[in-house]
Amino acid sequence: MRVEEASGIFAAMGQSHRLSILHCLAPYSRGDAARGLPAGEIARRLELAPATLSFHLKEMTGKGLLMQERDGRRIFYRVNVPRLLEALEYVITHICEYSSGA
C-alpha cells in the first residue's frame, strides 16, 4: 500500500457519520457469506437523510473502504475488511514500529 492509498482510507473514515456507518455495517460484513445492509436500512438505523448517506457511501466506496452488491433495485453495502486491515497494517509497520525504535 502506498501512502496516498492509506491516507485516502483514513480520510474516508475521518468523519463521525462515516465511523457510524462502519460501526453499523461491521456485524453484517463478517465472513464469506456477508451481505451487508441496503442503503435504506443504514439510513433508517443512523437516522440520516438519504442524500447525506449517499454522499458518504460514495466517498467510502470510492476509497475502497466499502464494497457494494446490487440486488434488484437495492444496493447492499459492507465493510471491505481486508482493505481496512491493509491500511492499519501500513500505519503499524511504517509509523508505529518506526517511532518505537523496532
LINFEN-V326341 format. One record per pair of residues at least 12 apart in sequence whose ideal C-beta (glycine too) atoms are under 10 Angstrom apart, sorted by the first residue. I is the first residue (numbers start at 1). J is the second residue. Records with the same first field share a line. If there is no record, write none. Layout:
BEGIN
I = J / J
END
This chain:
BEGIN
1 = 83 / 86 / 87 / 89 / 90 / 91 / 93 / 94
2 = 90
3 = 90 / 94
5 = 63 / 64 / 83 / 86 / 87 / 90
6 = 86 / 87 / 88 / 89 / 90 / 91 / 94 / 95
7 = 63 / 87 / 90
8 = 59 / 62 / 63 / 64 / 65 / 87
9 = 60 / 63 / 64 / 65 / 80 / 83 / 84 / 86 / 87 / 88 / 90 / 91
10 = 63 / 65 / 84 / 87 / 88 / 90 / 91
11 = 59 / 63 / 65
12 = 56 / 59 / 60 / 61 / 62 / 63 / 64 / 65 / 66 / 84 / 87
13 = 60 / 63 / 65 / 84 / 87
15 = 56 / 59 / 60
17 = 46 / 48 / 52 / 53 / 55 / 56 / 60
18 = 56 / 57 / 59 / 60 / 65 / 66
20 = 42 / 45 / 46 / 47 / 48 / 56
21 = 37 / 42 / 43 / 45 / 46 / 48 / 53 / 56 / 57 / 60 / 65 / 66 / 77 / 79
22 = 60 / 65 / 66 / 79 / 84
23 = 46 / 79
24 = 37 / 41 / 42 / 43 / 45 / 46 / 48 / 77 / 79
25 = 37 / 42 / 45 / 57 / 60 / 66 / 67 / 76 / 77 / 78 / 79
26 = 78 / 79 / 81 / 84
27 = 79
28 = 41 / 42 / 76 / 77 / 78 / 79
29 = 66 / 67 / 77 / 78 / 79 / 80 / 81 / 84
30 = 78 / 79 / 81
31 = 81
34 = 67 / 69 / 76 / 78 / 79 / 81
35 = 69 / 71 / 76 / 77 / 78
36 = 66 / 67 / 68 / 69 / 75 / 76 / 77 / 78 / 79
37 = 74 / 75 / 76 / 77 / 78
38 = 69 / 71 / 73 / 74 / 75 / 76 / 77
39 = 53 / 54 / 57 / 68 / 74 / 75 / 76 / 77
40 = 53 / 74 / 75
41 = 74 / 76 / 77
42 = 56 / 57 / 76 / 77
43 = 57
53 = 77
54 = 75
57 = 75 / 77
60 = 77 / 79 / 80
61 = 75 / 77 / 80
63 = 80 / 83 / 87
64 = 80 / 82 / 83 / 84 / 86 / 87
65 = 79 / 80 / 81 / 83 / 84 / 87
66 = 78 / 79 / 80 / 83 / 84
67 = 79 / 80 / 81 / 82 / 83
68 = 80
END
